[in-house]
């Protein structure tokens, strides 16, 4: 976790749209596009691996008496404090933001980060973890629909195939075909759908923020305002006041650092390079990694349809990388153009 790019740049780029995952070919007018760097997929894949453990550990904490409200408050508070300490030690330039952008970060933190955390864990507390994961990973579909319907952009055929494939594959991989979804807790189902909407919204608007700021700066301020929100919604530091066993503290620290600060940072690093639609499709590797972890470390069996679903998800991610494609509007390129104009 070592942010390297510069933090703040002068003003928004007038030549960019607020797109969320549309590829532009080399012949498109405007700025010169660059090939999508494949390391962006590696960042998101690493984030998905870390998230894979987070859901089951959250379920364990709920079963041991911790509420979703308490876990979300302690999670975002510890994650934001850890990032602040890291920045102060390694790169303080990543902390400040322009005054006119504070409202943006407040909205991103409260409507995005705070709601992603709460709706996901609330869904887990009410319904099966597999179904909560499945519902959250409707996010790529919502991002694609937003791009087409709201932004009037055209998705490439590969992206459409990957979005559809990842959704179907996720359904099979989590074994949702064995579950009676209609008989499940309605609050949990609605919370799961809300988590998908919040996750999609966070990815789209986080991408906008990275046109001016380093991904880790965007993450820190999103976590900071999410922490402020949850310490107002509950009494300040309410979750810290109760006693926890050493095992509970171990999982709380994992969820806060390796389940929140690090993977959300890696996810934004991925969006920074490959944009939000590709990143959200790649993040559907999370249930696949969770299945592998359960198989190798917990001795759980994987059914043939689950293996098929995992193969479909991995094929969808590979499909996105199967042909070199170009994009002039990744946040990383936009910030680089801004720096070049500033130097000029």
C-alpha positions as CSV (number, residue, x, y, z in Angstrom):
1,X,0.0,0.0,0.0
2,X,2.3,2.7,-1.3
3,X,0.6,5.7,-3.0
4,X,3.0,7.3,-5.4
5,X,1.2,9.6,-7.8
6,X,0.7,13.3,-7.0
7,X,-2.3,14.3,-5.0
8,X,-4.1,17.4,-6.3
9,X,-4.2,18.9,-9.7
10,X,-5.6,22.1,-11.0
11,X,-9.3,21.9,-11.9
12,X,-11.4,19.3,-13.7
13,X,-10.5,18.2,-17.2
14,X,-13.0,19.8,-19.7
15,X,-12.5,17.2,-22.3
16,X,-13.8,14.2,-20.3
17,X,-17.2,13.0,-19.7
18,X,-18.4,11.4,-16.5
19,X,-18.2,7.9,-18.1
20,X,-17.9,4.8,-16.0
21,X,-16.5,2.1,-18.2
22,X,-16.6,2.9,-21.9
23,X,-13.7,2.1,-24.2
24,X,-12.7,4.5,-26.9
25,X,-10.8,3.3,-29.9
26,X,-7.5,4.7,-31.2
27,X,-9.4,6.5,-33.9
28,X,-11.7,8.5,-31.6
29,X,-11.3,12.3,-31.6
30,X,-9.8,14.1,-28.7
31,X,-7.0,13.0,-26.5
32,X,-4.8,10.1,-27.6
33,X,-6.0,6.9,-25.9
34,X,-3.7,4.4,-24.3
35,X,-3.9,0.6,-24.0
36,X,-5.7,-0.5,-20.9
37,X,-2.9,-1.7,-18.5
38,X,-3.5,-5.2,-17.3
39,X,-2.1,-4.6,-13.8
40,X,-5.4,-2.8,-13.1
41,X,-7.1,-6.2,-13.2
42,X,-4.4,-7.6,-10.8
43,X,-5.2,-4.8,-8.3
44,X,-8.9,-5.6,-8.4
45,X,-8.3,-9.4,-8.2
46,X,-6.2,-8.9,-5.1
47,X,-9.0,-6.8,-3.6
48,X,-11.5,-9.5,-4.3
49,X,-9.3,-12.1,-2.6
50,X,-9.1,-10.0,0.6
51,X,-12.9,-9.3,0.5
52,X,-13.5,-13.0,0.2
53,X,-12.7,-13.6,3.8
54,X,-14.5,-10.5,5.1
55,X,-18.1,-11.7,4.5
56,X,-17.7,-14.9,6.5
57,X,-15.8,-13.2,9.3
58,X,-18.6,-10.6,9.5
59,X,-21.2,-13.4,9.8
60,X,-19.2,-14.9,12.7
61,X,-19.1,-11.6,14.5
62,X,-22.9,-11.2,14.1
63,X,-23.5,-14.7,15.5
64,X,-21.3,-13.8,18.5
65,X,-23.5,-10.7,19.3
66,X,-21.9,-7.8,17.4
67,X,-24.6,-5.8,15.5
68,X,-24.2,-4.6,11.9
69,X,-24.3,-1.0,13.1
70,X,-21.4,-1.6,15.6
71,X,-19.3,-3.5,13.0
72,X,-19.7,-0.8,10.4
73,X,-18.8,2.0,12.9
74,X,-15.7,0.3,14.1
75,X,-14.7,-0.8,10.6
76,X,-14.7,2.6,8.9
77,X,-13.3,4.4,12.0
78,X,-10.3,2.0,12.3
79,X,-9.7,2.0,8.6
80,X,-9.7,5.8,8.3
81,X,-7.4,6.1,11.3
82,X,-5.0,3.5,9.9
83,X,-4.8,5.3,6.6
84,X,-4.3,8.7,8.3
85,X,-1.4,7.2,10.3
86,X,0.1,5.7,7.1
87,X,-0.1,9.0,5.2
88,X,1.4,11.0,8.1
89,X,4.4,8.5,8.2
90,X,4.9,8.0,4.4
91,X,3.2,10.7,2.3
92,X,1.4,13.6,4.0
93,X,0.7,15.3,0.6
94,X,-2.0,12.7,0.0
95,X,-4.2,14.1,2.9
96,X,-5.3,17.6,1.8
97,X,-8.1,18.3,-0.7
98,X,-9.4,21.5,-2.2
99,X,-12.1,23.3,-0.2
100,X,-14.6,23.2,-3.0
101,X,-14.3,19.4,-3.1
102,X,-15.3,18.8,0.5
103,X,-19.0,18.4,-0.3
104,X,-18.1,15.9,-3.0
105,X,-16.2,13.8,-0.5
106,X,-18.9,14.1,2.1
107,X,-21.5,12.7,-0.4
108,X,-19.1,10.0,-1.6
109,X,-18.3,9.0,2.0
110,X,-21.9,9.0,3.3
111,X,-24.0,7.8,0.3
112,X,-21.2,5.6,-1.1
113,X,-18.8,4.2,1.5
114,X,-21.0,4.3,4.6
115,X,-24.0,2.7,2.7
116,X,-21.9,0.1,1.0
117,X,-20.6,-1.1,4.4
118,X,-23.9,-1.0,6.2
119,X,-26.2,-2.5,3.5
120,X,-23.8,-5.4,2.8
121,X,-23.4,-6.4,6.5
122,X,-27.0,-5.8,7.2
123,X,-27.9,-8.2,4.4
124,X,-25.4,-10.8,5.7
125,X,-27.0,-10.5,9.2
126,X,-30.5,-11.3,7.7
127,X,-29.8,-13.8,4.8
128,X,-27.3,-16.3,3.6
129,X,-23.9,-14.9,2.9
130,X,-23.9,-16.4,-0.6
131,X,-27.1,-14.6,-1.5
132,X,-25.8,-11.3,0.0
133,X,-22.7,-11.6,-2.2
134,X,-24.8,-12.5,-5.3
135,X,-27.0,-9.4,-4.8
136,X,-24.1,-7.1,-4.2
137,X,-22.5,-8.2,-7.4
138,X,-25.4,-7.0,-9.4
139,X,-23.3,-3.8,-9.3
140,X,-21.6,-4.4,-12.7
141,X,-25.1,-4.5,-14.3
142,X,-26.1,-1.3,-12.6
143,X,-22.9,0.4,-13.7
144,X,-23.4,-0.7,-17.3
145,X,-27.0,0.4,-17.3
146,X,-26.0,3.8,-15.9
147,X,-23.4,4.2,-18.6
148,X,-25.9,3.4,-21.4
149,X,-29.1,5.0,-20.1
150,X,-27.8,8.1,-18.2
151,X,-24.5,8.8,-19.9
152,X,-25.6,7.7,-23.4
153,X,-22.4,5.8,-24.0
154,X,-21.9,2.6,-26.0
155,X,-20.5,-0.5,-24.3
156,X,-18.2,-2.7,-26.4
157,X,-19.4,-6.2,-27.2
158,X,-16.7,-7.7,-24.9
159,X,-17.9,-5.6,-22.0
160,X,-21.5,-6.6,-22.4
161,X,-20.5,-10.3,-22.6
162,X,-18.4,-10.0,-19.5
163,X,-21.1,-8.2,-17.5
164,X,-23.7,-10.9,-18.4
165,X,-21.2,-13.7,-17.9
166,X,-20.1,-12.5,-14.5
167,X,-23.7,-12.2,-13.2
168,X,-24.7,-15.7,-14.4
169,X,-21.4,-17.1,-13.1
170,X,-21.8,-15.5,-9.7
171,X,-25.3,-16.9,-9.4
172,X,-23.9,-20.4,-10.0
173,X,-20.7,-20.0,-8.0
174,X,-22.5,-19.1,-4.8
175,X,-24.9,-22.0,-5.1
176,X,-28.0,-19.7,-5.3
177,X,-29.8,-22.3,-7.4
178,X,-30.1,-24.4,-4.2
179,X,-31.8,-21.6,-2.2
180,X,-35.4,-20.5,-2.2
181,X,-34.8,-16.8,-2.7
182,X,-38.5,-15.9,-2.5
183,X,-38.8,-17.3,1.0
184,X,-35.9,-15.4,2.4
185,X,-36.0,-12.4,4.7
186,X,-37.4,-9.4,2.6
187,X,-35.3,-6.9,4.6
188,X,-32.2,-8.9,3.8
189,X,-33.0,-9.1,0.1
190,X,-33.7,-5.4,-0.1
191,X,-30.5,-4.6,1.8
192,X,-28.5,-6.8,-0.7
193,X,-30.0,-4.9,-3.7
194,X,-29.2,-1.6,-1.9
195,X,-25.6,-2.8,-1.4
196,X,-25.3,-3.3,-5.2
197,X,-26.7,0.1,-5.9
198,X,-24.4,1.7,-3.3
199,X,-21.3,-0.2,-4.6
200,X,-22.1,0.8,-8.2
201,X,-22.6,4.5,-7.1
202,X,-19.3,4.4,-5.1
203,X,-17.4,3.1,-8.1
204,X,-18.8,5.6,-10.6
205,X,-18.4,8.6,-8.4
206,X,-15.1,7.4,-7.0
207,X,-13.8,7.3,-10.6
208,X,-14.8,11.0,-11.0
209,X,-12.8,12.0,-7.9
210,X,-9.7,10.2,-9.2
211,X,-9.6,12.6,-12.2
212,X,-8.2,15.1,-9.7
213,X,-6.9,13.1,-6.8
214,X,-4.8,10.0,-6.1
215,X,-6.9,6.8,-5.5
216,X,-5.7,6.6,-1.8
217,X,-6.7,10.2,-1.2
218,X,-10.2,9.5,-2.5
219,X,-10.4,6.4,-0.3
220,X,-9.2,8.2,2.8
221,X,-11.8,11.0,2.6
222,X,-14.6,8.6,1.7
223,X,-13.7,6.5,4.8
224,X,-13.3,9.7,6.9
225,X,-16.8,11.0,6.2
226,X,-18.3,7.5,6.5
227,X,-16.7,7.3,9.9
228,X,-18.0,10.8,10.9
229,X,-21.5,9.8,9.7
230,X,-21.5,6.5,11.7
231,X,-20.1,8.2,14.8
232,X,-23.1,10.6,14.6
233,X,-25.7,8.1,13.7
234,X,-24.7,6.0,16.7
235,X,-23.2,7.6,19.8
236,X,-19.5,8.5,19.2
237,X,-17.3,5.4,19.5
238,X,-20.3,3.4,20.7
239,X,-18.8,0.2,19.1
240,X,-15.5,0.7,21.0
241,X,-17.2,0.8,24.4
242,X,-18.2,-2.9,24.5
243,X,-15.9,-5.7,25.4
244,X,-14.6,-8.1,22.7
245,X,-12.8,-11.4,23.0
246,X,-9.3,-11.7,21.5
247,X,-10.8,-13.7,18.6
248,X,-13.4,-11.1,17.9
249,X,-10.7,-8.3,18.0
250,X,-8.7,-10.4,15.6
251,X,-11.6,-10.5,13.0
252,X,-12.5,-6.8,13.7
253,X,-8.9,-5.8,12.9
254,X,-8.9,-8.0,9.8
255,X,-12.1,-6.6,8.5
256,X,-11.0,-3.0,9.2
257,X,-7.5,-3.2,7.6
258,X,-7.3,-6.2,5.3
259,X,-11.1,-6.3,4.6
260,X,-11.6,-2.5,4.1
261,X,-8.6,-0.1,3.9
262,X,-6.3,-2.3,1.7
263,X,-8.9,-3.9,-0.7
264,X,-10.9,-0.7,-1.2
265,X,-7.7,1.1,-2.0
266,X,-6.6,-1.6,-4.4
267,X,-10.1,-1.5,-6.0
268,X,-9.8,2.2,-6.6
269,X,-6.3,1.7,-8.0
270,X,-7.9,-0.7,-10.4
271,X,-10.6,1.7,-11.4
272,X,-7.9,4.3,-11.8
273,X,-6.4,2.2,-14.6
274,X,-9.3,0.2,-16.1
275,X,-12.4,2.2,-15.1
276,X,-15.4,1.2,-13.1
277,X,-17.2,-1.2,-15.4
278,X,-14.2,-3.5,-16.0
279,X,-13.2,-3.2,-12.3
280,X,-16.7,-4.2,-11.1
281,X,-16.8,-7.2,-13.4
282,X,-13.3,-8.3,-12.1
283,X,-14.4,-7.9,-8.5
284,X,-17.0,-10.7,-9.0
285,X,-14.0,-13.0,-8.5
286,X,-14.7,-12.5,-4.8
287,X,-17.2,-15.4,-4.4
288,X,-14.9,-17.5,-6.5
289,X,-12.0,-16.9,-4.2
290,X,-14.3,-17.4,-1.2
291,X,-15.2,-20.8,-2.6
292,X,-11.6,-21.8,-3.1
293,X,-10.8,-20.7,0.5
294,X,-13.6,-22.8,1.8
295,X,-12.6,-25.8,-0.3
296,X,-8.9,-25.7,0.6
297,X,-9.0,-24.5,4.2
298,X,-12.4,-25.5,5.5
299,X,-12.9,-28.8,3.7
300,X,-16.1,-27.7,2.1
301,X,-17.2,-29.4,-1.2
302,X,-17.8,-27.5,-4.4
303,X,-20.7,-28.8,-6.6
304,X,-20.2,-29.1,-10.4
305,X,-22.5,-26.1,-11.0
306,X,-20.5,-24.0,-8.6
307,X,-17.3,-24.9,-10.4
308,X,-19.0,-24.1,-13.7
309,X,-20.0,-20.7,-12.3
310,X,-16.5,-20.0,-11.2
311,X,-15.2,-20.9,-14.6
312,X,-17.8,-18.5,-16.2
313,X,-16.7,-15.6,-14.0
314,X,-13.0,-16.2,-14.7
315,X,-13.8,-16.5,-18.4
316,X,-15.6,-13.2,-18.2
317,X,-12.6,-11.5,-16.6
318,X,-10.3,-13.0,-19.2
319,X,-12.7,-11.9,-22.0
320,X,-12.1,-8.2,-20.9
321,X,-8.4,-8.7,-21.4
322,X,-8.5,-10.9,-24.5
323,X,-8.1,-8.0,-26.9
324,X,-5.9,-4.9,-26.4
325,X,-8.3,-2.0,-26.1
326,X,-7.8,1.7,-25.7
327,X,-9.2,4.4,-23.5
328,X,-8.4,8.0,-23.3
329,X,-10.4,8.7,-20.2
330,X,-9.0,6.5,-17.4
331,X,-8.5,8.7,-14.3
332,X,-4.7,8.0,-14.4
333,X,-4.5,9.4,-17.9
334,X,-6.7,12.4,-17.1
335,X,-4.5,13.4,-14.2
336,X,-1.4,13.0,-16.3
337,X,-2.8,15.3,-18.9
338,X,-3.7,17.9,-16.2
339,X,-0.1,17.7,-14.9
340,X,1.3,18.2,-18.4
341,X,-0.9,21.3,-19.0
342,X,0.0,22.6,-15.6
343,X,3.7,22.2,-16.3
344,X,3.3,23.8,-19.7
